[in-house]
Amino acid sequence: MKNRKYLIVFVTLSICAILNACREELQPVNEQQEAKITIQDGTVKNGRLYFPNKECLKEFYTDLKTMSDKDIVNYLDKNNFESLRPVITEENGREVIEKIKQRKVRFSENNSIEGKDNSAKLTTIDDDEALADLDDLEEIIGDDAYSAMLNGEAEIQVADKIYKYTDVGLFITPESTYNVLVNYLDVNSISRNLLEPTDVIVAQGFVESQPSDKLVSINKNIEYYRVMPMELEIGDGGGGGGPYYPPTNPPVQDNIAQIVEALKIGEVRKPRLGNIFGTTWETDDTYESKRRVKVKFYSQDLWLVYAIGCKVKHQYKGWTGLWRKENADKLGIGINSISWSFSHPVHFAEGLPGQRYFFENRVFTSLDQYYNYRDMGPAKMPSLPFEKKIDGIIEWVVDASTLTTEQVRKLFYDQAWKQVLKLGEKHNKKYTKVAFIVDTGTLTHIQYFDFSAIQDNQDVIERVFDWGIATPQVTYTFGGGVGNGGNITSYKFDFNHPTATAVNMYGIAKKNGGWHGAKLIVK
C-alpha cells in the first residue's frame, strides 16, 4: 500500500511537471544575459525565437494566430525581435520598409554568398525594391503567423536544433554546429537568406539532386527537407475546359450571387522563389490606385508547422507604399470547392449504400438521386482533419475511375447539394460548410465547400485547415466505421501530400458603395 501511495504521488508530480514544462524551461538561465530575452512562452536566443520542444512552439503559434496585428507588433518589438516578414499596421509602415532595406544592405555587406563580387555589394535600396521583397516573403511562407515567428534570416530554434529556411529548402543542424551549416551553404553557393536569391541554375541543380517529401541527412551535422511542388493548370474560364458554375446558387442573397457571377478570374501569382515549401496562390482586384481585394490559398509543409488555408483581405496602400489591412463595409469569402484527390489500390467500399449524408449526428441515404431520402439512424461523422469546422459530410461511392475534379463538383451541385438543402429544410437549418467525399475505386476525391461568409466592417476573413505542429494525416473510414455487415473500408490520407489539389474560390468587398473582388481558380 505504501508503494502504491508513492507511485500515485510520483505520477501526479510528473503530470504537473509536464503541464508546466513550457513556461518553466523558457526562463533565461542568466537574467543578465542580453542575448536571451523572455517572450511569454518563447525566448529570443541569439536573435532567434527559441522553444525547448515542439509542444511549446505549438502553444506559442496558437496564441499568435489569435492576436491582433497591433498586439503582435507590440509583443515582438518590445523584445527586440526582428521577424522575417514584419506585421504591417497603420503606424509602422515606414519603419518596416527601413528594416527591410537595412536587412538587405546588411546581408550584402556580410557577403551572404561566398565568392560574390564585392563590387556588387549594395549600399542603398529604394522603396520599390523593399516593397517587392515584402510581397515575395509573404508568398514564400504563406502562413502569416509562422512568418512572424521566423527571424530575419528565416531561422527558428527548437531544443538544440536550428531550423533554417532557404530558397532551396529547409536545413536543420544542432546549435553547436551552426557554423558547419553556414560553411556548407557558402561552399554550395546557396543563399543564406530569402532576400538574395540563389542563382537559378545552382538552385535547380541542388533541388533536383535531393529527394522530396522526406527528411534526409546530408552529413552527420546537417539534415534537409523540401516539398515536391504541384504545377497545376490555371483556370481561364473559357471554353469547355473552364470552371463549372452551378445551376443553383449557393445559400446567399441573390444580389451577392449575381455579383460573384460577374467577377473576373484573377491572374494567379506564384512566389518568385517558387513553391519550395508547398503551394501559395494569390490573385487580387486593385479597384482603386490605393485599394484592393486580395484572395489567397496556401498549403504548406514547413516541417515544424503544417498550414492549409484560404484568405480574403481588403487592403489600403498608405503613403509609404505598403499594403495594410483596412475594414471594408462588407467583406465576403466563398469557396466553390477546395479539392484534394488521393490515389489508392483498386478497392470499393462494401456493405454500404452508394450515397450517405452525415448530418445532425445521423446518417441518411438517398433513395432516388436527391428527391427523397431515408433516415438510417444515429451515426458519428467520419474523421477528417477539419470535421469540427463543417456541418456535415456527403459520401458517395461511384464506379467511374476517370471522374475528374470538375465532374465531382458538378455531381455536388447537380445532385448532392439538392439533397442537403432538403435535409436543411427538414431540420430548419441552413448548412453552409460541407465536405463531399467521392470514391471511384482507384481515387478518392475530397471537396470542401463554404458558402457562409459575408461580414460587416472586416478587413480579413480566413478559413484555416490547420494542424499546427501535428501531422495532417488522417485515416478515413467510409460509413463512419459502420459497415452494415460488410467490410469496413479505410484509407490513410495526407492532406499536405495529395495526388492533386484544386481551388475554386472568390473574395468580394463592398467599399464606398461599390462591390469589388476576384475569383481564384486553379485546377
C-alpha positions as CSV (number, residue, x, y, z in Angstrom):
1,M,0.0,0.0,0.0
2,K,2.8,2.4,0.8
3,N,4.4,1.7,-2.5
4,R,1.1,2.4,-4.2
5,K,0.9,5.8,-2.5
6,Y,4.4,6.7,-3.5
7,L,3.5,5.7,-7.1
8,I,0.4,8.0,-7.1
9,V,2.4,10.9,-5.8
10,F,5.2,10.3,-8.4
11,V,2.7,10.2,-11.3
12,T,0.9,13.3,-10.0
13,L,4.2,15.3,-9.8
14,S,5.2,14.1,-13.2
15,I,2.0,15.3,-14.8
16,C,2.3,18.7,-13.1
17,A,5.9,18.9,-14.4
18,I,4.8,18.2,-18.0
19,L,2.0,20.8,-17.8
20,N,4.4,23.5,-16.6
21,A,7.3,22.5,-18.8
22,C,6.9,25.2,-21.4
23,R,6.8,28.1,-19.0
24,E,9.5,26.8,-16.7
25,E,12.0,25.8,-19.3
26,L,11.7,29.1,-21.2
27,Q,13.1,31.2,-18.4
28,P,16.6,32.5,-19.2
29,V,19.4,30.7,-17.4
30,N,21.1,34.0,-16.8
31,E,18.8,37.0,-16.3
32,Q,21.7,39.3,-17.2
33,Q,22.3,37.6,-20.5
34,E,21.0,40.1,-23.1
35,A,21.1,37.6,-25.9
36,K,18.2,35.7,-24.4
37,I,15.0,37.6,-23.6
38,T,11.8,36.2,-22.3
39,I,8.7,36.4,-24.6
40,Q,5.8,34.7,-22.8
41,D,6.1,31.1,-24.0
42,G,9.1,31.7,-26.1
43,T,12.5,33.3,-25.7
44,V,14.8,35.1,-28.0
45,K,18.2,33.4,-28.2
46,N,20.9,34.7,-30.4
47,G,18.3,36.6,-32.5
48,R,16.0,33.5,-33.0
49,L,12.8,32.5,-31.2
50,Y,13.7,29.6,-29.1
51,F,11.4,26.8,-27.7
52,P,12.5,23.8,-25.6
53,N,10.2,21.4,-27.5
54,K,7.6,21.3,-30.2
55,E,4.7,21.4,-27.7
56,C,5.8,24.8,-26.5
57,L,6.2,26.0,-30.1
58,K,2.6,24.9,-30.8
59,E,1.3,26.8,-27.8
60,F,3.1,30.0,-28.9
61,Y,2.0,29.5,-32.5
62,T,-1.6,29.0,-31.5
63,D,-1.6,32.1,-29.3
64,L,0.0,34.2,-32.0
65,K,-2.8,33.3,-34.5
66,T,-5.4,34.7,-32.2
67,M,-3.7,38.1,-31.6
68,S,-4.4,41.3,-33.5
69,D,-1.7,42.8,-35.8
70,K,-1.0,45.6,-33.4
71,D,-0.7,43.2,-30.4
72,I,1.8,41.0,-32.4
73,V,3.9,44.1,-33.3
74,N,4.0,45.3,-29.7
75,Y,4.6,41.8,-28.5
76,L,7.7,41.2,-30.6
77,D,9.1,44.7,-30.9
78,K,9.3,45.3,-27.2
79,N,11.6,42.2,-27.1
80,N,13.8,43.5,-30.0
81,F,12.8,40.5,-32.2
82,E,13.0,41.1,-36.0
83,S,10.5,38.9,-37.9
84,L,11.2,37.5,-41.4
85,R,8.2,39.5,-42.7
86,P,7.1,42.1,-40.1
87,V,3.4,42.5,-39.5
88,I,2.3,45.8,-41.1
89,T,0.0,48.2,-39.3
90,E,-1.1,51.8,-40.0
91,E,1.6,53.1,-37.6
92,N,4.7,51.1,-38.5
93,G,4.8,51.2,-42.3
94,R,7.8,53.4,-42.7
95,E,9.7,51.5,-40.0
96,V,9.0,48.2,-41.8
97,I,10.4,49.5,-45.1
98,E,13.5,50.8,-43.4
99,K,14.0,47.5,-41.6
100,I,13.8,45.5,-44.9
101,K,16.2,47.9,-46.6
102,Q,18.7,47.8,-43.8
103,R,18.5,44.0,-43.6
104,K,19.2,43.7,-47.3
105,V,22.2,46.0,-47.2
106,R,23.4,44.1,-44.1
107,F,23.2,40.8,-45.9
108,S,25.0,42.2,-48.9
109,E,27.8,43.6,-46.6
110,N,28.1,40.2,-45.0
111,N,28.6,38.7,-48.4
112,S,25.9,36.1,-47.8
113,I,27.1,34.0,-50.8
114,E,30.8,33.3,-50.6
115,G,32.7,34.4,-53.6
116,K,30.2,37.1,-54.6
117,D,31.8,40.1,-56.3
118,N,32.4,42.7,-53.7
119,S,31.6,45.4,-56.3
120,A,28.1,44.1,-56.4
121,K,27.5,44.9,-52.7
122,L,24.5,47.1,-52.0
123,T,24.8,50.4,-50.2
124,T,21.3,51.7,-50.7
125,I,17.9,50.1,-51.5
126,D,14.9,52.1,-53.0
127,D,11.4,51.7,-51.5
128,D,10.0,49.9,-54.6
129,E,12.5,47.1,-54.2
130,A,11.8,46.8,-50.5
131,L,8.0,46.6,-51.2
132,A,8.6,43.9,-53.8
133,D,10.7,41.9,-51.3
134,L,7.9,42.1,-48.7
135,D,5.4,40.7,-51.2
136,D,7.8,37.9,-52.1
137,L,8.3,37.0,-48.4
138,E,4.6,36.7,-47.9
139,E,4.2,34.3,-50.8
140,I,7.2,32.1,-49.8
141,I,5.9,31.5,-46.3
142,G,2.2,31.5,-46.8
143,D,1.3,31.3,-43.1
144,D,1.5,34.9,-41.7
145,A,1.8,33.8,-38.0
146,Y,4.7,31.4,-38.7
147,S,6.4,34.1,-40.9
148,A,6.3,36.4,-37.9
149,M,8.0,33.7,-35.8
150,L,11.0,33.3,-38.1
151,N,13.8,35.8,-37.7
152,G,15.2,38.0,-40.5
153,E,17.4,35.1,-41.7
154,A,14.4,32.7,-41.7
155,E,15.5,30.7,-38.7
156,I,13.9,29.3,-35.5
157,Q,15.3,27.1,-32.8
158,V,13.6,24.1,-31.1
159,A,15.6,22.4,-28.3
160,D,19.2,22.2,-29.5
161,K,18.4,22.3,-33.2
162,I,18.3,25.3,-35.5
163,Y,15.8,25.3,-38.5
164,K,16.9,27.4,-41.4
165,Y,14.6,28.1,-44.3
166,T,16.2,28.9,-47.7
167,D,15.1,29.2,-51.3
168,V,16.2,25.6,-51.9
169,G,14.5,24.1,-48.8
170,L,14.8,23.6,-45.1
171,F,18.1,22.8,-43.4
172,I,18.4,21.5,-39.8
173,T,21.5,21.5,-37.7
174,P,22.4,21.3,-34.0
175,E,23.1,24.7,-32.5
176,S,26.7,23.7,-31.8
177,T,27.4,23.0,-35.5
178,Y,25.6,26.1,-36.9
179,N,28.9,27.3,-38.5
180,V,29.2,24.0,-40.3
181,L,25.8,24.7,-42.0
182,V,26.9,28.2,-42.9
183,N,30.0,26.9,-44.5
184,Y,28.0,24.2,-46.4
185,L,25.7,26.9,-47.8
186,D,28.6,29.1,-48.8
187,V,30.6,26.3,-50.5
188,N,27.5,25.3,-52.4
189,S,26.6,28.9,-53.4
190,I,23.3,28.7,-51.6
191,S,21.9,32.0,-50.3
192,R,21.7,32.2,-46.5
193,N,18.6,34.5,-46.7
194,L,15.4,34.9,-48.6
195,L,16.1,38.4,-49.8
196,E,19.1,37.4,-52.0
197,P,18.0,34.5,-54.3
198,T,20.3,31.7,-55.1
199,D,21.4,31.6,-58.7
200,V,18.6,29.8,-60.6
201,I,20.9,27.2,-62.2
202,V,22.5,26.4,-58.8
203,A,19.2,26.2,-57.0
204,Q,17.6,24.0,-59.6
205,G,20.6,21.7,-59.6
206,F,20.7,21.3,-55.8
207,V,16.9,20.7,-55.5
208,E,17.0,18.1,-58.3
209,S,19.8,16.3,-56.5
210,Q,17.9,15.8,-53.3
211,P,14.8,13.7,-52.6
212,S,11.5,15.4,-51.8
213,D,8.8,14.9,-49.1
214,K,11.1,13.3,-46.6
215,L,13.9,14.4,-44.2
216,V,17.3,13.3,-45.4
217,S,20.8,13.5,-43.9
218,I,23.3,15.5,-45.9
219,N,26.1,14.7,-43.5
220,K,26.4,14.0,-39.8
221,N,25.6,17.6,-38.9
222,I,23.0,18.7,-41.5
223,E,19.5,17.4,-42.4
224,Y,17.4,18.7,-45.3
225,Y,13.8,18.8,-46.2
226,R,11.7,20.1,-49.1
227,V,8.2,19.6,-50.5
228,M,7.5,18.4,-54.1
229,P,5.6,21.4,-55.5
230,M,2.5,20.9,-57.6
231,E,2.4,22.5,-61.0
232,L,-1.3,22.8,-61.9
233,E,-3.3,24.3,-64.7
234,I,-4.6,27.8,-64.1
235,G,-8.3,28.2,-64.9
236,D,-9.0,30.7,-67.6
237,G,-12.8,30.4,-67.5
238,G,-13.1,29.9,-71.3
239,G,-14.3,27.1,-73.5
240,G,-15.1,23.6,-72.4
241,G,-12.1,23.4,-70.1
242,G,-13.3,26.3,-67.9
243,P,-14.7,26.0,-64.4
244,Y,-18.2,24.7,-63.8
245,Y,-20.7,27.1,-62.4
246,P,-23.6,25.6,-60.5
247,P,-27.1,25.9,-62.0
248,T,-28.4,26.7,-58.5
249,N,-26.8,29.4,-56.4
250,P,-25.3,28.7,-53.0
251,P,-27.4,29.8,-50.0
252,V,-26.5,33.5,-50.2
253,Q,-28.5,36.5,-51.2
254,D,-29.4,36.7,-54.9
255,N,-27.7,40.0,-55.4
256,I,-24.5,38.6,-54.0
257,A,-24.7,35.6,-56.3
258,Q,-25.0,38.0,-59.3
259,I,-22.0,40.0,-58.1
260,V,-20.0,36.8,-57.8
261,E,-21.0,35.6,-61.2
262,A,-19.7,38.8,-62.7
263,L,-16.3,38.7,-61.0
264,K,-13.3,38.3,-63.2
265,I,-11.0,35.3,-62.9
266,G,-7.8,36.8,-61.5
267,E,-4.3,36.2,-62.7
268,V,-2.7,33.8,-60.3
269,R,0.7,34.8,-58.9
270,K,3.3,32.3,-57.7
271,P,6.3,33.1,-55.5
272,R,9.4,34.4,-57.3
273,L,11.4,31.8,-55.4
274,G,9.0,29.0,-56.2
275,N,6.7,26.9,-54.1
276,I,9.6,25.2,-52.3
277,F,7.5,24.6,-49.1
278,G,4.3,23.6,-50.8
279,T,1.8,25.8,-52.6
280,T,0.9,29.5,-52.4
281,W,-1.5,31.0,-54.9
282,E,-2.7,34.6,-54.9
283,T,-4.7,37.0,-57.0
284,D,-6.3,40.4,-56.4
285,D,-8.6,43.1,-57.7
286,T,-6.9,46.5,-57.5
287,Y,-10.1,48.5,-58.0
288,E,-8.6,51.9,-57.0
289,S,-5.0,53.0,-57.0
290,K,-4.8,52.6,-53.3
291,R,-7.4,49.8,-52.6
292,R,-7.5,46.2,-53.5
293,V,-9.2,42.9,-52.6
294,K,-6.6,40.1,-52.2
295,V,-7.5,36.4,-52.5
296,K,-5.1,33.8,-51.3
297,F,-4.8,30.0,-50.9
298,Y,-1.8,28.3,-49.2
299,S,-0.9,24.7,-48.5
300,Q,2.5,24.4,-46.9
301,D,4.6,21.8,-45.1
302,L,7.1,23.8,-43.1
303,W,8.1,20.6,-41.2
304,L,7.6,22.2,-37.7
305,V,4.2,23.6,-38.8
306,Y,1.6,22.4,-41.3
307,A,-0.7,25.0,-42.7
308,I,-3.5,24.9,-45.2
309,G,-6.0,27.8,-45.6
310,C,-7.6,30.4,-47.7
311,K,-8.0,34.1,-47.0
312,V,-9.6,37.2,-48.3
313,K,-8.1,40.6,-47.4
314,H,-9.3,44.2,-48.0
315,Q,-6.2,46.4,-48.2
316,Y,-5.3,50.0,-48.4
317,K,-2.0,51.4,-49.7
318,G,-0.6,54.0,-47.4
319,W,1.7,56.9,-48.1
320,T,4.7,54.5,-47.6
321,G,3.5,52.3,-50.5
322,L,2.8,49.3,-48.2
323,W,-0.5,47.5,-48.4
324,R,-2.1,47.1,-45.0
325,K,-5.5,45.7,-44.0
326,E,-8.4,48.1,-44.0
327,N,-12.0,47.5,-43.0
328,A,-14.5,47.1,-45.8
329,D,-18.2,48.0,-45.4
330,K,-18.8,44.3,-46.3
331,L,-16.3,41.5,-46.9
332,G,-17.1,38.1,-48.2
333,I,-15.3,34.8,-49.0
334,G,-16.9,31.9,-51.0
335,I,-15.3,28.5,-51.5
336,N,-17.0,26.9,-54.5
337,S,-14.6,24.0,-53.8
338,I,-11.2,23.1,-52.5
339,S,-10.4,19.7,-53.8
340,W,-7.9,17.0,-52.7
341,S,-7.5,13.8,-54.6
342,F,-5.8,10.7,-53.3
343,S,-5.0,7.6,-55.3
344,H,-5.1,4.1,-53.7
345,P,-5.2,0.4,-54.8
346,V,-8.3,-0.7,-56.6
347,H,-11.0,-1.3,-54.0
348,F,-14.6,-0.3,-53.4
349,A,-16.2,0.4,-50.0
350,E,-18.5,-2.6,-49.4
351,G,-21.7,-3.2,-47.4
352,L,-22.8,0.4,-47.6
353,P,-25.4,2.4,-49.6
354,G,-23.9,4.2,-52.6
355,Q,-24.8,7.6,-51.1
356,R,-24.7,8.7,-47.5
357,Y,-25.3,12.0,-45.8
358,F,-23.9,12.6,-42.3
359,F,-25.8,15.5,-40.7
360,E,-27.3,16.1,-37.2
361,N,-25.4,13.2,-35.7
362,R,-27.3,10.8,-38.0
363,V,-26.8,9.2,-41.4
364,F,-29.2,9.4,-44.3
365,T,-29.3,7.7,-47.6
366,S,-30.7,8.9,-50.9
367,L,-33.4,6.8,-52.5
368,D,-33.6,8.4,-55.9
369,Q,-30.7,10.7,-56.5
370,Y,-31.9,13.7,-54.5
371,Y,-35.7,13.9,-54.3
372,N,-36.2,11.5,-51.4
373,Y,-34.0,10.2,-48.5
374,R,-34.2,7.7,-45.7
375,D,-33.0,8.2,-42.1
376,M,-30.7,5.2,-41.3
377,G,-30.3,6.2,-37.6
378,P,-27.7,7.7,-35.3
379,A,-24.1,7.9,-36.7
380,K,-20.9,9.6,-36.0
381,M,-19.4,11.8,-38.7
382,P,-16.4,10.1,-40.4
383,S,-13.0,11.6,-39.3
384,L,-11.5,14.4,-41.3
385,P,-8.8,16.9,-40.2
386,F,-11.5,19.7,-40.4
387,E,-14.6,17.7,-39.3
388,K,-15.3,20.1,-36.4
389,K,-15.5,23.0,-38.9
390,I,-18.2,21.6,-41.1
391,D,-21.9,21.0,-40.9
392,G,-21.8,17.6,-42.5
393,I,-20.2,15.1,-44.8
394,I,-21.7,13.6,-48.0
395,E,-20.2,10.3,-49.0
396,W,-20.6,8.7,-52.5
397,V,-19.2,5.6,-54.0
398,V,-19.3,5.5,-57.8
399,D,-17.9,3.2,-60.4
400,A,-16.1,5.8,-62.6
401,S,-12.3,5.7,-62.3
402,T,-11.9,8.6,-64.8
403,L,-14.0,11.1,-62.9
404,T,-12.3,14.5,-62.9
405,T,-12.3,17.1,-60.2
406,E,-14.7,19.3,-62.2
407,Q,-17.1,16.4,-62.7
408,V,-17.1,15.8,-59.0
409,R,-18.0,19.4,-58.5
410,K,-20.8,19.1,-61.0
411,L,-22.2,16.0,-59.1
412,F,-22.2,18.0,-56.0
413,Y,-24.2,21.0,-57.4
414,D,-26.5,19.0,-59.6
415,Q,-27.4,16.3,-57.2
416,A,-25.8,16.0,-53.7
417,W,-26.3,19.7,-52.8
418,K,-30.0,19.5,-53.5
419,Q,-30.4,16.6,-51.0
420,V,-28.5,18.7,-48.4
421,L,-31.0,21.6,-49.0
422,K,-33.9,19.2,-48.4
423,L,-32.2,17.9,-45.2
424,G,-31.8,21.5,-44.1
425,E,-35.5,22.3,-44.7
426,K,-36.4,19.2,-42.6
427,H,-34.3,20.3,-39.6
428,N,-34.9,24.0,-40.1
429,K,-31.1,24.6,-40.7
430,K,-29.1,26.4,-43.3
431,Y,-26.0,24.2,-43.9
432,T,-23.1,26.3,-45.2
433,K,-19.9,24.3,-44.8
434,V,-19.9,20.7,-46.1
435,A,-17.5,18.1,-47.3
436,F,-18.1,15.9,-50.4
437,I,-16.3,12.5,-50.4
438,V,-16.4,10.5,-53.7
439,D,-14.6,7.2,-54.1
440,T,-14.1,5.8,-57.6
441,G,-12.4,2.6,-56.6
442,T,-8.9,3.9,-57.5
443,L,-9.2,7.5,-56.4
444,T,-10.9,9.3,-53.6
445,H,-11.9,12.9,-54.1
446,I,-12.4,15.1,-51.0
447,Q,-14.0,18.5,-51.7
448,Y,-14.8,21.3,-49.2
449,F,-17.5,23.9,-49.8
450,D,-18.1,27.1,-47.8
451,F,-20.9,29.5,-48.7
452,S,-21.2,31.3,-45.4
453,A,-19.2,34.4,-45.1
454,I,-20.5,37.9,-45.8
455,Q,-19.4,40.1,-42.8
456,D,-19.7,43.7,-41.9
457,N,-16.7,46.0,-41.1
458,Q,-14.0,43.4,-41.6
459,D,-10.5,43.6,-43.1
460,V,-9.8,39.9,-43.4
461,I,-11.7,36.5,-43.4
462,E,-9.7,33.3,-43.2
463,R,-10.7,29.7,-43.4
464,V,-7.9,27.5,-42.0
465,F,-7.4,23.8,-42.2
466,D,-4.6,23.9,-39.7
467,W,-3.0,21.3,-37.6
468,G,-0.2,23.4,-36.0
469,I,2.7,21.0,-35.4
470,A,0.5,17.9,-35.7
471,T,0.6,15.9,-38.9
472,P,-2.3,16.4,-41.3
473,Q,-2.6,12.7,-41.9
474,V,-5.9,11.0,-41.2
475,T,-7.4,7.5,-41.6
476,Y,-10.8,8.0,-43.3
477,T,-13.3,5.2,-42.8
478,F,-16.2,5.0,-45.2
479,G,-19.6,4.8,-43.4
480,G,-18.1,6.2,-40.2
481,G,-17.0,2.8,-39.2
482,V,-20.4,1.1,-39.6
483,G,-20.3,-1.4,-42.4
484,N,-23.8,-2.9,-42.3
485,G,-22.4,-6.3,-42.1
486,G,-19.9,-5.8,-45.0
487,N,-16.3,-5.0,-45.0
488,I,-15.2,-1.6,-43.4
489,T,-13.1,0.3,-45.9
490,S,-10.5,2.8,-44.6
491,Y,-7.8,4.8,-46.4
492,K,-4.9,6.9,-45.0
493,F,-4.8,10.4,-46.5
494,D,-2.1,13.0,-46.0
495,F,-3.6,16.4,-46.8
496,N,-0.2,18.0,-47.3
497,H,0.7,15.5,-49.9
498,P,-2.4,14.6,-52.0
499,T,-2.2,13.2,-55.5
500,A,-3.7,16.5,-56.7
501,T,-5.2,19.8,-55.4
502,A,-7.6,22.2,-57.0
503,V,-9.1,25.5,-55.8
504,N,-12.2,27.4,-56.9
505,M,-12.9,30.4,-54.6
506,Y,-13.6,34.1,-54.6
507,G,-13.3,37.2,-52.4
508,I,-15.5,40.2,-52.5
509,A,-15.6,43.5,-50.7
510,K,-18.0,46.5,-50.6
511,K,-16.4,49.9,-50.2
512,N,-17.8,53.4,-50.9
513,G,-21.0,51.9,-52.3
514,G,-19.4,49.5,-54.9
515,W,-18.6,45.8,-54.9
516,H,-15.2,44.5,-56.0
517,G,-13.3,41.2,-55.9
518,A,-11.8,38.4,-57.9
519,K,-12.0,34.6,-58.4
520,L,-9.1,32.4,-57.7
521,I,-9.3,29.2,-59.8
522,V,-6.5,26.6,-60.1
523,K,-7.4,23.2,-61.3
